[in-house]
């Protein structure tokens, strides 16, 4: 009977909620966050910006470079400064 009381105690329920929240955050970090730009949206960009955005996508998806996502972010920011809405 004591096990049943412990399983439904506020401490056990809080611990279970914490475990679920932690596992959810792990899954969220593992999920890819980048959404590739559509061809239609890329067609609206000037050629120089289109090239910059494509290069950023390649860097973002590359597993060969440890700092690829950072380099992609730099290119995305620069493209934004130059007027890209992507």
VMD Tcl script that draws the C-alpha trace (Angstrom):
set ca {
  {0.00 0.00 0.00}
  {2.90 2.38 0.70}
  {4.16 2.03 -2.88}
  {0.84 3.16 -4.25}
  {0.86 6.21 -1.97}
  {4.42 7.07 -2.99}
  {3.62 6.75 -6.71}
  {0.85 9.34 -6.39}
  {2.64 11.69 -4.00}
  {3.25 15.30 -5.08}
  {6.99 14.61 -5.08}
  {6.67 11.64 -7.45}
  {4.29 13.54 -9.73}
  {6.66 16.52 -9.82}
  {9.60 14.27 -10.56}
  {7.69 12.61 -13.40}
  {6.73 16.01 -14.85}
  {10.36 17.12 -14.69}
  {11.49 13.97 -16.49}
  {8.93 14.52 -19.25}
  {9.93 18.17 -19.66}
  {13.63 17.27 -19.78}
  {13.11 14.54 -22.39}
  {11.03 16.95 -24.47}
  {13.82 19.51 -24.44}
  {16.31 16.85 -25.57}
  {14.05 15.92 -28.47}
  {13.53 19.56 -29.40}
  {17.29 20.11 -29.59}
  {17.76 17.06 -31.80}
  {15.04 18.08 -34.26}
  {16.16 20.07 -37.27}
  {14.99 23.66 -37.08}
  {15.85 24.85 -40.54}
  {13.13 25.04 -43.12}
  {14.51 25.14 -46.64}
  {13.40 28.11 -48.68}
  {10.90 27.35 -51.39}
  {11.91 27.70 -55.01}
  {9.26 30.39 -55.50}
  {10.64 32.49 -52.64}
  {14.18 32.06 -53.90}
  {13.15 33.12 -57.42}
  {12.07 36.51 -56.04}
  {15.55 37.22 -54.68}
  {18.22 39.03 -56.72}
  {20.91 36.67 -58.06}
  {23.55 37.75 -55.53}
  {21.21 37.18 -52.59}
  {19.98 33.90 -54.04}
  {23.58 32.68 -54.24}
  {24.22 33.79 -50.65}
  {21.09 32.02 -49.37}
  {21.92 28.80 -51.22}
  {25.43 28.86 -49.79}
  {23.98 29.40 -46.31}
  {21.63 26.44 -46.75}
  {24.54 24.23 -47.79}
  {26.57 25.31 -44.77}
  {23.63 24.77 -42.45}
  {23.04 21.23 -43.69}
  {26.72 20.25 -43.91}
  {27.92 17.77 -41.33}
  {31.56 18.22 -42.33}
  {32.00 21.64 -40.74}
  {31.60 22.06 -37.00}
  {30.94 25.78 -37.38}
  {28.75 25.42 -40.48}
  {25.58 26.61 -38.71}
  {27.42 29.70 -37.45}
  {28.75 30.50 -40.91}
  {25.22 30.01 -42.28}
  {23.83 32.40 -39.66}
  {26.36 35.04 -40.70}
  {25.28 34.68 -44.34}
  {21.58 34.80 -43.43}
  {22.16 37.99 -41.42}
  {24.10 39.58 -44.25}
  {21.38 38.64 -46.75}
  {18.82 40.17 -44.41}
  {20.81 43.40 -44.20}
  {20.88 43.48 -48.01}
  {17.08 43.19 -48.19}
  {16.28 39.48 -48.28}
  {13.05 38.52 -46.58}
  {14.03 34.84 -46.26}
}
mol new
graphics top color blue
foreach p $ca { graphics top sphere $p radius 0.5 }
foreach p [lrange $ca 0 end-1] q [lrange $ca 1 end] { graphics top cylinder $p $q radius 0.2 }
display resetview
